[in-house]
């Protein structure tokens, strides 16, 4: 399954969203811990609910990305069977930690690679046949 550059960028952004939210949640929890007043009875309910909503969204996004990447691995024609099993195991067990690596090597690089030029569209002249040397026979080029 070959994706164009725009779709590859969208998948890359979606792949990085769990990492961004994880960093945001970590910073939010650390700021809550550092500014916690033991004598206060006020707990910031909106911040806890936003973290819970964000966690649920991130979990759903991660599950959808795992399904997408497993389908991409399965439909990939450039991977042999052993590498398909290996990438599938890495994506399932390492989760969203491994997804940016797969995105970079198997989605982004092929999407930005130059398109191959067919021979009839090539502007280069055809190669000349090897010259024959009278005394030594045929000269072969490597």
matplotlib code that plots the C-alpha trace (Angstrom):
import matplotlib.pyplot as plt

x = [0.0, 1.7, 0.5, 1.0, 2.9, -0.2, -1.7, 1.8, 2.0, -1.5, -0.6, 2.6, 0.8, -1.7, 1.1, 2.8, -0.4, -0.2, 3.3, 2.3, -0.6, 1.6, 4.0, 1.2, -0.4, 3.0, 3.6, 0.1, 0.3, 3.8, 2.5, -0.4, 1.9, 4.3, 1.5, -0.6, -1.6, -2.1, -4.4, -6.7, -9.8, -10.3, -9.4, -9.3, -12.1, -11.9, -8.2, -8.8, -11.7, -9.7, -6.9, -9.4, -11.0, -7.6, -6.5, -9.5, -9.1, -5.4, -6.2, -8.8, -6.4, -3.6, -5.8, -6.9, -3.2, -2.3, -5.0, -3.9, -0.2, -0.9, -3.0, -0.2, 2.3, 0.1, -0.6, 3.0, 4.6, 8.1, 8.3, 8.9, 7.0, 9.6, 9.8, 6.0, 5.9, 8.7, 7.0, 3.7, 5.1, 7.0, 3.9, 1.7, 4.1, 5.8, 2.7, 2.9, 6.6, 7.4, 4.9, 7.0, 9.9, 7.6, 6.1, 9.6, 11.0, 8.0, 5.6, 7.5, 10.6, 8.6, 6.2, 9.0, 11.2, 11.5, 9.2, 11.0, 11.2, 10.1, 12.5, 10.3, 10.1, 13.8, 15.7, 19.1, 20.4, 20.5, 23.9, 26.3, 27.3, 30.7, 33.5, 35.5, 39.2, 40.8, 43.6, 42.0, 38.5, 35.5, 35.9, 33.3, 32.3, 31.2]
y = [0.0, 3.2, 6.4, 9.8, 12.6, 14.3, 11.1, 10.2, 13.6, 13.1, 9.6, 11.0, 13.7, 11.2, 8.9, 11.7, 12.8, 10.1, 11.2, 14.9, 14.1, 11.9, 14.7, 17.2, 14.8, 14.2, 18.0, 18.6, 15.9, 17.2, 20.8, 19.5, 17.7, 20.6, 23.1, 20.9, 22.4, 19.8, 22.1, 22.8, 20.8, 22.2, 19.7, 20.9, 18.8, 20.2, 19.4, 15.8, 15.4, 16.8, 14.3, 11.5, 12.5, 13.0, 9.6, 7.9, 9.7, 8.8, 5.1, 5.0, 6.7, 4.3, 1.3, 2.7, 3.3, -0.2, -1.6, 0.8, -0.1, -3.9, -3.6, -1.6, -4.3, -7.0, -5.3, -4.2, -5.7, -4.7, -6.8, -10.5, -12.8, -12.8, -9.0, -8.8, -11.0, -9.0, -5.6, -7.0, -8.2, -4.9, -2.8, -5.0, -5.3, -1.9, 0.0, 3.7, 3.7, 1.7, 3.5, 6.6, 4.3, 2.3, 5.5, 6.9, 3.9, 2.3, 5.2, 8.5, 7.4, 5.7, 8.6, 11.1, 8.9, 10.1, 8.3, 5.9, 7.0, 4.5, 3.8, 5.3, 8.6, 8.7, 11.4, 9.7, 8.2, 4.4, 2.9, 2.2, -1.4, -2.4, -1.7, -4.6, -4.5, -6.1, -8.0, -8.9, -9.8, -8.3, -5.7, -6.1, -3.2, -3.6]
z = [0.0, -1.2, 0.3, -1.3, 0.5, 2.0, 3.5, 4.8, 6.6, 8.1, 9.3, 10.8, 12.7, 14.0, 15.0, 17.1, 18.8, 21.6, 22.3, 22.5, 24.8, 27.0, 27.4, 28.1, 30.7, 32.4, 32.7, 33.9, 36.6, 37.7, 37.9, 40.0, 42.4, 42.7, 43.4, 45.6, 48.9, 51.6, 53.6, 50.6, 49.9, 46.4, 43.7, 40.2, 38.6, 35.0, 34.8, 35.9, 33.5, 30.7, 31.4, 31.5, 28.2, 26.7, 27.9, 26.4, 23.1, 23.1, 23.8, 21.0, 18.6, 19.5, 18.9, 15.5, 14.6, 15.6, 13.3, 10.5, 10.8, 11.0, 7.8, 6.2, 7.2, 5.8, 2.5, 2.0, -1.1, -0.3, 3.0, 2.9, 5.2, 8.0, 8.1, 8.1, 11.2, 12.9, 12.2, 13.4, 16.7, 17.2, 16.6, 18.8, 21.7, 21.6, 20.6, 19.9, 20.7, 17.6, 15.3, 14.5, 13.4, 11.1, 9.7, 9.0, 7.3, 5.5, 4.9, 4.8, 2.9, 0.0, -0.2, -0.7, -2.9, -6.5, -8.9, -11.2, -14.8, -17.4, -20.3, -23.0, -21.0, -20.4, -22.3, -22.0, -25.2, -25.4, -24.4, -27.3, -28.0, -26.8, -29.3, -30.8, -30.7, -33.7, -32.0, -28.7, -29.6, -27.9, -25.1, -22.3, -20.1, -16.5]

ax = plt.figure().add_subplot(projection="3d")
ax.plot(x, y, z, "-o")
ax.set_aspect("equal")
plt.show()
